[in-house]
Amino acid sequence: MRNLTLYHAMTAAAPHFYEDLGASSDPDSTSCIFLEKGHMIEYVQAGARKVVSLFFGPEEYVIPCHPLYSSLKRLDPVTTITFTHRNIFRTLRQHPESSAQYQGVRMQYEEKVNERLKMRQTMTPRERYEYLLEKQPWVFSLASRDDIASYLGVTAEELRELSK
């Protein structure tokens, strides 16, 4: 089952409520996307609230934090390669040596999620703003102010103050 820690942290959803909703059982459903070029945002619509979970840039693997509830949006023109569950597991069976690359992709994603959780749980709004500015400066020219505020966990007014 997919680790849904980020989804639960971002939406304040009770973990036990969604535990039975793992990855899709459809072998032709998308498992991950390699973003060759361009930028994307991942968000969850929690009632009237849009909760931005991650930003993705060129040469990153995009793995949704919740396969049924998160949405992806392009921030500019993108070129992608999509991997289905079926293709991934067929490749792993036919080429066992590919498991190292598969584990590497999963580890990169887990590191990105862990950084996001650490940022959200241990940093002040100012530190989160500076961290995003340092790690993904392109976000400030491509994403909307509302999406950036949501990602940082601040209001639009607080974001204006932080950007001064």
Buried (B, 14 or more C-beta within 10 A) or exposed (E): EBEBBBBBBBBEBEEEEBEEBEBBEEEEEBBBBBBEEBBBBBBBEBEEEBBBBBBBBEEBBBBBBBBEBBEBEEBEEBEBEEBBBEBBEEBBEEEEEEEEEBEEBBEEBBEBBEEBBEBBEEBEBEEBBEBBEEEBEEBEEBBEEEBBBBBBBBEEEBBEEBEE
